[in-house]
Amino acid sequence: MNNSKTSELTRNALPGILGIEAYSPGMPIDELQRKLGLADVIKLASNENPLGASPRVRQALAEQMLKQNLALYPDGSGYRLKQKIAAYHQIDPSCITLGNGSNDLLEFLARIYAGPGRAVMFSDYAFAVYSLATQAQDADAVLVPAYPANHAMPYGHDLKAFSKMLGQRPDVSLIFIANPNNPTGTWNTPEEIETFLESVPPQVIVVLDEAYWDYQDPGLRPDARPWLDRFPNLVVTRTFSKIYGLASLRVGYSLSHPTVADLLNRVRQPFNNNSLALLAGELALEDQDFVRDSVELNTRERERLIREVEGMGLSVLPTQANFVSIGFGRDAKPIHQALLERGIIVRPMGSYALPEYVRVTVGSVDENTRFLGALKEILAA
Ligand SMILES: *Cc1c(COP(=O)(O)O)cnc(C)c1O
């Protein structure tokens, strides 16, 4: 390639885009198999459901796949899936927008509400997509300091600090809150969130990202449904990628005031969900037994992981999600590497400014046992 010309290729790129460092996802299993010549690899790096997707969904999807005319565009309005979501949340379908994963919706919201001269507010250690979407719009990121390491909710969102900072930043047009947050697993109580929503001016959009809602203990799960009536500036996002085990198909949705849904519909591509994803979403919502089984497994195994890891003298961040973030009190990169060499993929947290931590997805019983065994071995070496 001719390198002398590459500056021409970036000269007219938008400044926000040039500032972005591309998101680095959890390593795929076959990449590690290829790299290290390992046959038996497990991935606990992307918060995927260890049970996979519901067997009922898989069966119905396989049957439909043979019947479908793949030459036809999908239903761009997502009518049937929206009807199901509407019934599930007791909300009007006009409040629902479908996305290619909920990531899609987070980007649409930034496209609508963020840009040069405007600011987007989110916490330190918050989900990486908030910062990526903000930069892509060339908007200012207002990073709210998280709770300190010695707080009861270390590195968690400090919503009082959000409110305070909001008073000083009239340029903020959009706020992202992840509850629970990824990569920390930390959460805010329903009371904290409600008090925060009451403090936000009506023209500022608040996105409550509930990707891990189902994994929370019932007493800690906010019921955002009545808030949507009280706070028209609230947008709630949900995904089929985590508890429903459909990450590969890319489907998520938002609940919002119909006016915001109308804006979202203007920026999304007309067919942003493929027909199998739409169908899978419908079927998945119907199988709440599978959701219950997934929650049960996660709750039990999350407790076991925390207990065992703490027993090894390591620290664990408080978590209400399907992952635990483990602190080693020193650079965790060598631990991450040693786990890879044993065929176990976890997520290092250096890119989140938490280099002493790794994030580990709660896997199946066998996967967790294998992870714990490997970790014990590595610490003893
Ligand atoms: C995984 C995740 C999402 C959603 O991912 P999609 O697959 O795009 O739906 C959203 N927010 C957080 C905090 C996540 O961890």
The ligand as a Gaussian input file, in Angstrom:
#p B3LYP/6-31G(d) Opt

LIG

0 1
 C      -24.427000      -6.081000      26.600000
 C      -24.893000      -4.710000      26.921000
 C      -25.807000      -4.025000      26.108000
 C      -26.464000      -4.553000      24.906000
 O      -25.941000      -5.179000      23.951000
 P      -26.768000      -5.556000      22.657000
 O      -26.273000      -6.911000      22.353000
 O      -26.403000      -4.538000      21.649000
 O      -28.224000      -5.501000      22.993000
 C      -26.236000      -2.778000      26.486000
 N      -25.803000      -2.210000      27.605000
 C      -24.952000      -2.831000      28.411000
 C      -24.555000      -2.154000      29.662000
 C      -24.452000      -4.081000      28.087000
 O      -23.567000      -4.674000      28.882000

